[in-house]
Amino acid sequence: MKILITSDWYAPVVNGVVTSVINLENELRARGHEVKVLTLSPNHRSRVVGDTIYIGSVSAGLIYPEARLRASLRKKWVRDIIEWGPDIIHSQCEFSTFFMALKIARMLKIPVVHTYHTVYEDYVHYFSPSRKFGRILVKEFTKLVATQTLTFVAPTKKVRRMLMGYNINCPIEVIPTGVELGHLGKDTSAERLDELKTRLGIPKDAVTIVSVGRLAKEKNAEELILAQKLIDNPAAVLILVGDGPHRKHLEKLVEDEGLQERVVFAGMAPPEDIQDYYRLGEIFVSASTSETQGLTYIEALATGVPILCRKDSCLDDVVVQGVNGWQFDGISQYRNYLREYLADPQKQQDMKLAAKESSDKFSVENFAKSIEQVYYDAIRRKEIYGRVGIKLPKADKLIGDIKNRIKKK
């Protein structure tokens, strides 16, 4: 199958959408498919790098930090994609590249499926002075996207319930985003962990708590920082791995609270070393209130690190309470669960083993296989954008031809 993935975000940007796209495209290729990515360039210049087409863009940072909007779409780029002839388009963002995807899909009369990665209701403070108006805007815009899409993919049941509340008019499939578990499972030597602690100025005998993620307002890292004052063990150090627009605010909070010795900002971790940063912690923590799935939670489990996270229905299929981690309701629960875990070496050992085992169902192999079936089902659908699309007999023949092409590779 020839698959065009469209996304406003792509490497070298580091976030959950980019991780999902890269894992999906790599595994789809491993399954024998041809994949190209259409995305936005970090500047005005359009270019092609391998199978990735970068379209010139301009900053939209006033709407959301690091966001960009398409500057222009020259006919050449569309023509090249049309000549390649994708069988389906998988959109990953609702803005610039989504409308590019629609243009190409209509020209080729092929289906578009769309993954809804972001709970935009949690981000209205970036683009609307009124939370109520912002939520109405999100709902209506999402419904508009759905009218142009054959199938929605939701990473969790939480997202599916939200979309159903919007009265979305297309099928919604729940498929957890896959994580590349291979490199996360590699062991990290004690020497390597000591080296990282030395680099970050952390005592080797410190009790370490790690949080990995974007430092943005909706991630609620303030709660983790303030909780450090309430933790019984004065040797407990919180390590914040990541960067983002909220970092200066958080650094000032740490300074104002006199927590410089108990909170460390590690900055961005190289992707190839991320498993080492997870293992810096005895436990992974998060107080985020804006997750659709939370890939960092799954990555932590895959490295054998239990998780302690603010209660969220997106975690219902991830956290087994008291087995591979906990969901907490408030700082008091957070402190109690942390105390229980750190006081019992046998419990730590059992939970670390359970954490690693529980991550298997989120493998990128299972993810790609499920998405592949969505593609085949979409091709079989009769109506595309309200027009007569691919008739069922023709669709079955096309799918048969695609599978034969894969077998011959």
C-alpha positions as CSV (number, residue, x, y, z in Angstrom):
1,M,0.0,0.0,0.0
2,K,1.2,3.6,-0.7
3,I,0.5,5.7,2.4
4,L,0.8,9.4,2.7
5,I,1.1,10.6,6.3
6,T,0.5,14.3,6.9
7,S,1.5,16.2,10.1
8,D,2.2,19.8,11.1
9,W,4.8,18.4,13.5
10,Y,7.8,16.3,12.5
11,A,11.4,15.8,13.3
12,P,13.5,17.6,14.5
13,V,10.6,18.7,16.7
14,V,10.2,16.3,19.7
15,N,6.7,15.7,21.0
16,G,4.1,12.9,21.2
17,V,2.7,13.4,17.7
18,V,6.2,13.2,16.1
19,T,7.0,10.1,18.1
20,S,3.8,8.5,17.0
21,V,4.3,9.4,13.3
22,I,7.9,8.2,13.2
23,N,7.1,4.9,15.0
24,L,4.1,4.3,12.6
25,E,5.9,5.1,9.4
26,N,8.9,2.9,10.4
27,E,6.7,-0.1,11.3
28,L,4.5,0.3,8.2
29,R,7.6,0.1,6.0
30,A,8.7,-3.0,8.0
31,R,5.3,-4.5,7.0
32,G,6.0,-3.9,3.3
33,H,4.2,-0.6,2.6
34,E,5.5,2.5,0.9
35,V,5.3,5.6,3.1
36,K,5.8,9.3,2.5
37,V,5.4,12.1,5.0
38,L,4.1,15.6,4.1
39,T,4.9,18.1,6.9
40,L,5.9,21.7,7.5
41,S,9.4,23.1,7.2
42,P,10.9,25.0,10.1
43,N,11.4,27.9,7.8
44,H,10.1,29.4,4.5
45,R,12.0,26.9,2.3
46,S,10.3,23.8,0.9
47,R,12.4,20.8,0.3
48,V,12.4,17.0,0.0
49,V,14.6,14.9,2.3
50,G,14.3,11.2,1.5
51,D,10.6,10.3,1.8
52,T,9.7,13.4,3.7
53,I,8.3,16.5,2.0
54,Y,8.8,19.7,4.0
55,I,6.5,22.6,2.9
56,G,7.6,26.2,3.7
57,S,5.9,27.7,6.7
58,V,5.7,30.7,9.0
59,S,5.6,30.9,12.8
60,A,2.2,30.9,14.5
61,G,3.7,31.1,18.0
62,L,1.1,33.7,19.1
63,I,-1.5,30.9,18.8
64,Y,0.6,28.2,20.4
65,P,4.3,28.0,21.2
66,E,6.3,26.5,18.3
67,A,3.2,26.2,16.1
68,R,3.6,27.0,12.4
69,L,1.3,27.6,9.4
70,R,1.9,26.7,5.8
71,A,3.3,29.6,3.8
72,S,2.6,28.2,0.3
73,L,1.9,25.0,-1.5
74,R,3.4,25.0,-5.0
75,K,1.9,22.8,-7.6
76,K,5.1,20.9,-8.0
77,W,4.8,19.3,-4.6
78,V,1.2,18.3,-5.2
79,R,2.0,17.0,-8.7
80,D,4.9,14.8,-7.3
81,I,2.6,13.3,-4.7
82,I,-0.2,12.7,-7.3
83,E,2.3,11.0,-9.6
84,W,3.4,8.8,-6.8
85,G,-0.2,7.8,-6.3
86,P,-1.0,7.1,-2.6
87,D,-3.8,4.7,-1.8
88,I,-4.8,6.4,1.4
89,I,-3.9,9.5,3.5
90,H,-3.4,9.4,7.2
91,S,-3.7,12.9,8.7
92,Q,-2.2,13.6,12.2
93,C,-3.0,17.3,12.7
94,E,-6.1,19.3,12.1
95,F,-4.6,22.5,10.6
96,S,-2.2,23.3,7.7
97,T,-1.4,19.7,6.6
98,F,-4.9,18.5,7.1
99,F,-6.2,20.9,4.4
100,M,-3.3,19.8,2.1
101,A,-4.4,16.2,2.7
102,L,-7.9,17.0,1.7
103,K,-6.8,18.7,-1.6
104,I,-4.7,15.7,-2.6
105,A,-7.4,13.2,-1.5
106,R,-10.1,14.9,-3.6
107,M,-7.8,15.0,-6.6
108,L,-7.1,11.2,-6.3
109,K,-10.5,10.2,-4.8
110,I,-8.9,8.4,-2.0
111,P,-9.9,8.2,1.7
112,V,-8.5,10.2,4.5
113,V,-8.3,8.8,8.1
114,H,-7.4,11.1,10.9
115,T,-5.8,10.5,14.3
116,Y,-7.1,12.9,17.0
117,H,-4.0,13.4,19.2
118,T,-4.8,16.5,21.2
119,V,-7.5,17.4,23.7
120,Y,-7.8,21.0,22.5
121,E,-10.2,22.0,25.3
122,D,-7.1,21.9,27.6
123,Y,-5.3,24.4,25.4
124,V,-7.9,27.1,24.9
125,H,-5.9,29.5,27.1
126,Y,-3.5,29.8,24.1
127,F,-6.0,31.1,21.6
128,S,-9.1,32.3,23.3
129,P,-9.7,34.8,26.2
130,S,-12.9,33.0,27.0
131,R,-12.7,29.3,28.0
132,K,-16.4,28.8,27.2
133,F,-16.1,30.3,23.7
134,G,-12.8,28.4,23.2
135,R,-14.5,25.1,24.0
136,I,-17.4,25.8,21.6
137,L,-14.8,26.7,18.9
138,V,-13.0,23.4,19.5
139,K,-16.2,21.4,19.2
140,E,-17.4,23.0,16.0
141,F,-14.0,22.8,14.4
142,T,-13.6,19.2,15.3
143,K,-17.0,18.4,13.8
144,L,-15.9,20.2,10.6
145,V,-12.8,18.0,10.4
146,A,-14.9,14.9,10.9
147,T,-17.2,15.8,8.0
148,Q,-14.1,15.6,5.7
149,T,-12.7,12.4,7.2
150,L,-13.7,8.8,6.6
151,T,-12.5,7.5,10.0
152,F,-11.2,9.0,13.3
153,V,-8.5,7.2,15.3
154,A,-8.6,7.9,19.0
155,P,-5.6,6.9,21.2
156,T,-7.8,6.1,24.2
157,K,-11.4,5.5,25.2
158,K,-11.3,8.9,27.0
159,V,-10.7,10.7,23.6
160,R,-13.4,8.6,22.0
161,R,-15.9,9.5,24.7
162,M,-15.1,13.2,24.2
163,L,-15.4,13.0,20.4
164,M,-18.8,11.2,20.7
165,G,-19.9,14.1,22.9
166,Y,-19.1,16.4,20.0
167,N,-21.6,14.3,17.9
168,I,-18.8,13.3,15.4
169,N,-20.4,11.8,12.3
170,C,-17.7,9.3,11.3
171,P,-16.6,6.0,12.9
172,I,-14.1,6.3,15.8
173,E,-11.6,3.5,16.3
174,V,-9.7,3.3,19.6
175,I,-6.1,2.4,18.9
176,P,-3.3,3.1,21.5
177,T,-0.3,4.8,20.0
178,G,2.6,2.3,19.7
179,V,5.9,2.7,21.3
180,E,9.2,1.4,20.0
181,L,10.0,-0.9,23.0
182,G,13.3,-2.4,21.7
183,H,15.8,0.3,22.7
184,L,13.8,1.2,25.9
185,G,14.4,-2.4,27.1
186,K,18.1,-2.2,26.9
187,D,19.9,-2.2,30.3
188,T,21.6,0.9,31.6
189,S,24.8,0.4,33.6
190,A,25.2,1.7,37.1
191,E,28.3,3.6,35.8
192,R,26.1,5.4,33.2
193,L,23.5,6.4,35.8
194,D,26.3,7.7,38.1
195,E,27.7,9.7,35.1
196,L,24.4,11.3,34.5
197,K,23.9,12.2,38.1
198,T,27.3,13.8,38.3
199,R,26.6,15.8,35.1
200,L,23.3,17.0,36.6
201,G,24.8,17.7,40.1
202,I,22.7,15.1,41.8
203,P,24.3,13.2,44.8
204,K,24.8,9.5,44.0
205,D,22.9,8.4,47.1
206,A,19.9,10.7,46.3
207,V,16.4,9.2,46.2
208,T,15.5,10.2,42.6
209,I,12.0,10.9,41.2
210,V,11.8,11.6,37.4
211,S,9.3,13.3,35.2
212,V,9.8,13.4,31.4
213,G,7.8,15.7,29.2
214,R,7.2,19.2,27.7
215,L,7.4,22.0,30.2
216,A,4.1,23.7,29.4
217,K,1.4,25.2,31.6
218,E,-1.1,22.3,31.0
219,K,1.5,19.7,32.2
220,N,1.1,21.1,35.7
221,A,4.7,20.6,36.9
222,E,4.1,23.2,39.6
223,E,2.3,20.5,41.6
224,L,5.3,18.2,41.5
225,I,7.6,20.9,42.5
226,L,5.5,22.1,45.5
227,A,5.1,18.5,46.6
228,Q,8.8,18.3,47.1
229,K,8.4,20.4,50.2
230,L,6.0,17.8,51.7
231,I,8.0,14.7,51.0
232,D,9.4,13.2,54.2
233,N,12.7,12.2,52.8
234,P,15.0,15.3,52.4
235,A,17.2,13.3,50.0
236,A,14.4,13.0,47.5
237,V,15.3,14.8,44.3
238,L,12.8,15.6,41.5
239,I,14.4,15.5,38.0
240,L,12.5,17.3,35.2
241,V,13.6,16.0,31.8
242,G,12.4,18.2,28.9
243,D,12.0,21.8,27.9
244,G,9.3,24.2,26.9
245,P,7.7,27.6,27.2
246,H,6.9,27.2,30.9
247,R,10.5,26.5,32.0
248,K,11.4,30.0,33.2
249,H,8.3,30.2,35.3
250,L,9.1,26.8,36.9
251,E,12.7,27.7,37.5
252,K,11.6,30.9,39.3
253,L,9.1,28.8,41.4
254,V,11.9,26.5,42.5
255,E,14.0,29.5,43.4
256,D,11.2,31.2,45.3
257,E,10.5,28.1,47.3
258,G,14.1,27.4,48.1
259,L,14.1,24.0,46.4
260,Q,17.3,24.3,44.2
261,E,18.8,21.3,45.9
262,R,15.6,19.2,45.5
263,V,14.5,20.0,41.9
264,V,16.8,19.6,38.9
265,F,16.1,20.7,35.3
266,A,17.8,18.2,33.0
267,G,16.8,19.8,29.7
268,M,16.1,17.8,26.6
269,A,17.4,14.3,26.5
270,P,18.8,12.9,23.2
271,P,16.3,10.3,21.9
272,E,18.9,7.6,21.8
273,D,19.6,8.1,25.5
274,I,16.0,8.6,26.8
275,Q,15.9,5.2,28.5
276,D,18.8,6.2,30.7
277,Y,17.0,9.3,31.8
278,Y,13.9,7.4,32.7
279,R,16.0,5.0,34.8
280,L,17.5,7.9,36.7
281,G,14.3,7.7,38.7
282,E,13.2,5.2,41.2
283,I,9.7,6.1,40.0
284,F,8.2,8.2,37.2
285,V,5.8,11.0,38.2
286,S,3.4,13.3,36.3
287,A,0.7,15.8,37.4
288,S,-0.4,16.5,33.8
289,T,-4.0,17.4,33.3
290,S,-4.0,17.4,29.5
291,E,-3.1,13.9,28.2
292,T,-4.8,12.0,25.4
293,Q,-2.6,8.9,26.1
294,G,0.7,10.0,27.5
295,L,3.5,8.2,25.6
296,T,6.0,9.1,28.3
297,Y,4.0,6.9,30.8
298,I,4.3,3.9,28.5
299,E,8.0,4.6,27.8
300,A,8.6,4.7,31.6
301,L,6.9,1.3,32.0
302,A,8.9,-0.1,29.1
303,T,12.1,0.9,30.9
304,G,10.9,-0.9,34.1
305,V,10.0,2.2,36.0
306,P,6.6,2.3,37.8
307,I,4.5,5.4,37.4
308,L,2.7,7.7,39.8
309,C,0.4,10.1,37.9
310,R,-2.5,12.4,38.5
311,K,-5.8,10.5,38.0
312,D,-7.0,10.6,34.3
313,S,-9.3,8.3,32.4
314,C,-6.7,8.1,29.6
315,L,-4.6,6.0,32.0
316,D,-7.3,3.4,32.9
317,D,-5.8,0.9,30.4
318,V,-2.2,1.8,31.4
319,V,-2.0,1.9,35.2
320,V,-2.9,-1.2,37.2
321,Q,-3.3,0.4,40.7
322,G,-0.7,-0.8,43.1
323,V,0.8,-3.2,40.6
324,N,2.7,-1.2,38.0
325,G,1.9,2.2,39.5
326,W,-0.7,4.5,40.9
327,Q,-3.1,7.2,39.9
328,F,-3.4,9.9,42.6
329,D,-6.2,12.5,43.3
330,G,-4.2,15.1,45.2
331,I,-0.9,15.9,46.9
332,S,-1.8,13.9,50.0
333,Q,-2.3,10.7,48.0
334,Y,0.8,11.5,46.0
335,R,2.9,11.7,49.1
336,N,1.4,8.6,50.7
337,Y,1.9,6.4,47.6
338,L,5.5,7.7,47.2
339,R,6.2,6.9,50.9
340,E,4.7,3.4,50.6
341,Y,6.8,2.7,47.5
342,L,10.1,4.0,48.7
343,A,9.8,2.3,52.1
344,D,9.5,-1.2,50.7
345,P,12.4,-2.6,48.6
346,Q,10.5,-5.8,47.7
347,K,7.5,-3.7,46.5
348,Q,9.9,-1.7,44.3
349,Q,11.3,-4.8,42.7
350,D,7.9,-6.4,42.1
351,M,6.5,-3.2,40.6
352,K,9.4,-2.6,38.3
353,L,9.0,-6.1,36.9
354,A,5.2,-5.6,36.5
355,A,5.9,-2.2,34.8
356,K,8.0,-3.8,32.1
357,E,5.6,-6.6,31.5
358,S,2.6,-4.3,31.2
359,S,4.2,-2.3,28.4
360,D,4.1,-5.1,25.9
361,K,0.6,-4.5,24.7
362,F,1.6,-1.0,23.5
363,S,4.2,-2.3,21.1
364,V,4.6,-0.5,17.8
365,E,4.0,-3.8,16.0
366,N,0.5,-4.1,17.4
367,F,-0.1,-0.4,16.7
368,A,0.8,-0.6,13.0
369,K,-1.2,-3.8,12.5
370,S,-4.3,-2.2,13.9
371,I,-3.8,1.0,11.8
372,E,-3.2,-1.1,8.7
373,Q,-6.7,-2.7,9.2
374,V,-8.2,0.8,9.5
375,Y,-6.7,1.6,6.1
376,Y,-8.1,-1.5,4.5
377,D,-11.6,-0.8,6.0
378,A,-11.4,2.8,4.8
379,I,-10.7,1.7,1.2
380,R,-13.7,-0.6,1.4
381,R,-16.0,2.2,2.4
382,K,-18.3,3.4,-0.4
383,E,-18.7,7.1,0.2
384,I,-15.8,9.5,0.3
385,Y,-16.6,13.2,1.2
386,G,-20.2,12.7,0.1
387,R,-19.1,11.6,-3.4
388,V,-19.2,8.2,-5.1
389,G,-15.9,6.8,-4.2
390,I,-14.4,3.3,-4.6
391,K,-17.1,0.7,-5.2
392,L,-16.8,-2.4,-3.0
393,P,-15.7,-4.9,-5.7
394,K,-13.1,-2.5,-6.9
395,A,-11.9,-1.9,-3.3
396,D,-11.5,-5.7,-2.7
397,K,-9.5,-6.0,-5.9
398,L,-7.3,-3.0,-4.9
399,I,-6.7,-4.5,-1.4
400,G,-5.8,-7.8,-3.0
401,D,-3.4,-6.1,-5.4
402,I,-1.8,-4.2,-2.4
403,K,-1.3,-7.4,-0.4
404,N,0.2,-9.2,-3.5
405,R,2.7,-6.3,-4.0
406,I,3.8,-6.7,-0.4
407,K,4.3,-10.4,-0.7
408,K,6.5,-10.0,-3.7
409,K,8.9,-7.7,-1.9
